[in-house]
Amino acid sequence: MQQIRLIHWNAAEAQERATWLRASGYEVDPTPFAPSSLRAMRENPPGAVVIDLGRLPSQGRDAAILIRKDTATRHVPLVFVDGAPAKVARIREILPDAVYASWDQIGDALAHAIAHPPADPIVLGSLFDVYAGTPLLKKLGIATGSKVALIGAPEGFEDTLSALPDGVVLTREAGVPCDLTLWFVRSRAELERDIAQVSASIGSGGLWIIWPKRSSGVSSDLSQAAVREVGLASGLVDYKVCAVDATWSGLRFTRRKPPAG
């Protein structure tokens, strides 16, 4: 029986979709996707990976990029399912050799993908390649008239943002209501110690958690996986990654929506 890895960002819906796939004769692993999932897939590559884009499409895209980067899973067929047309179109631009379908079409799409795995799969050098050439202000989502908090930002970081949109206000004062918070952290201990306070202070605003790149020369025990792990454990969900500059990388988080009902 062909094994399928299902990546979905809603546990209840994942089980429902897994039932559909099992009814078509596949063995399905719908467990939540995490860095450890890549290790398991490397040891036992599935026949295909089905990625639902209905929720958190950027995370689905990033999972696909990571799967392609690993030589052990590079040739595993990728099947993207559903999602907003505009967001699917952007993913199709960077991974045109994947299969794209709706859940109504999943049976035929999956069979086709397994029968025709990519002979020369497209591999991006980095997750950040997705945003290559995009202005920093756009990557961060700093919009006209917004108030932006810079917590722990290095001296002179305001200059990095250069020409701000009209009406944007920057503040280094912590705990004030803002549309967007850029929080710079240097260690996991600092992140774990302060994340509850920082996440509580953002209200309905967005939050970037920004850490030193390993190639920056700045001493830090943080990584994208570590920042995501601490964020998820604190009730946040990440949905965007950004190379801020040569020194800093960031993940954008939002509050996890409470279960319906």
Secondary structure in CASP SS format (residue, H / E / C, confidence):
PFRMAT SS
TARGET T0000
AUTHOR 0000-0000-0000
METHOD secondary structure of the structure
MODEL  1
M C 1.00
Q C 1.00
Q E 1.00
I E 1.00
R E 1.00
L E 1.00
I E 1.00
H C 1.00
W C 1.00
N C 1.00
A H 1.00
A H 1.00
E H 1.00
A H 1.00
Q H 1.00
E H 1.00
R H 1.00
A H 1.00
T H 1.00
W H 1.00
L H 1.00
R H 1.00
A H 1.00
S C 1.00
G C 1.00
Y C 1.00
E E 1.00
V E 1.00
D E 1.00
P C 1.00
T C 1.00
P C 1.00
F C 1.00
A C 1.00
P H 1.00
S H 1.00
S H 1.00
L H 1.00
R H 1.00
A H 1.00
M H 1.00
R H 1.00
E H 1.00
N C 1.00
P C 1.00
P C 1.00
G C 1.00
A E 1.00
V E 1.00
V E 1.00
I E 1.00
D E 1.00
L C 1.00
G C 1.00
R C 1.00
L C 1.00
P H 1.00
S H 1.00
Q H 1.00
G H 1.00
R H 1.00
D H 1.00
A H 1.00
A H 1.00
I H 1.00
L H 1.00
I H 1.00
R H 1.00
K H 1.00
D C 1.00
T C 1.00
A C 1.00
T C 1.00
R C 1.00
H C 1.00
V C 1.00
P C 1.00
L E 1.00
V E 1.00
F E 1.00
V E 1.00
D C 1.00
G C 1.00
A C 1.00
P H 1.00
A H 1.00
K H 1.00
V H 1.00
A H 1.00
R H 1.00
I H 1.00
R H 1.00
E H 1.00
I H 1.00
L C 1.00
P C 1.00
D C 1.00
A C 1.00
V E 1.00
Y E 1.00
A E 1.00
S C 1.00
W H 1.00
D H 1.00
Q H 1.00
I H 1.00
G H 1.00
D H 1.00
A H 1.00
L H 1.00
A H 1.00
H H 1.00
A H 1.00
I H 1.00
A H 1.00
H C 1.00
P C 1.00
P C 1.00
A C 1.00
D C 1.00
P C 1.00
I C 1.00
V C 1.00
L C 1.00
G C 1.00
S C 1.00
L H 1.00
F H 1.00
D H 1.00
V H 1.00
Y H 1.00
A C 1.00
G C 1.00
T C 1.00
P C 1.00
L H 1.00
L H 1.00
K H 1.00
K H 1.00
L H 1.00
G C 1.00
I C 1.00
A C 1.00
T C 1.00
G C 1.00
S C 1.00
K E 1.00
V E 1.00
A E 1.00
L E 1.00
I E 1.00
G C 1.00
A C 1.00
P C 1.00
E C 1.00
G C 1.00
F H 1.00
E H 1.00
D H 1.00
T H 1.00
L H 1.00
S C 1.00
A C 1.00
L C 1.00
P C 1.00
D C 1.00
G C 1.00
V C 1.00
V E 1.00
L E 1.00
T E 1.00
R C 1.00
E C 1.00
A C 1.00
G C 1.00
V C 1.00
P C 1.00
C C 1.00
D C 1.00
L E 1.00
T E 1.00
L E 1.00
W E 1.00
F E 1.00
V C 1.00
R C 1.00
S C 1.00
R H 1.00
A H 1.00
E H 1.00
L H 1.00
E H 1.00
R H 1.00
D H 1.00
I H 1.00
A H 1.00
Q H 1.00
V H 1.00
S H 1.00
A H 1.00
S H 1.00
I C 1.00
G C 1.00
S C 1.00
G C 1.00
G E 1.00
L E 1.00
W E 1.00
I E 1.00
I E 1.00
W E 1.00
P E 1.00
K C 1.00
R H 1.00
S H 1.00
S H 1.00
G C 1.00
V C 1.00
S C 1.00
S C 1.00
D C 1.00
L C 1.00
S C 1.00
Q H 1.00
A H 1.00
A H 1.00
V H 1.00
R H 1.00
E H 1.00
V H 1.00
G H 1.00
L H 1.00
A H 1.00
S C 1.00
G C 1.00
L E 1.00
V E 1.00
D E 1.00
Y E 1.00
K E 1.00
V E 1.00
C E 1.00
A E 1.00
V C 1.00
D C 1.00
A C 1.00
T C 1.00
W E 1.00
S E 1.00
G E 1.00
L E 1.00
R E 1.00
F E 1.00
T E 1.00
R E 1.00
R C 1.00
K C 1.00
P C 1.00
P C 1.00
A C 1.00
G C 1.00
END
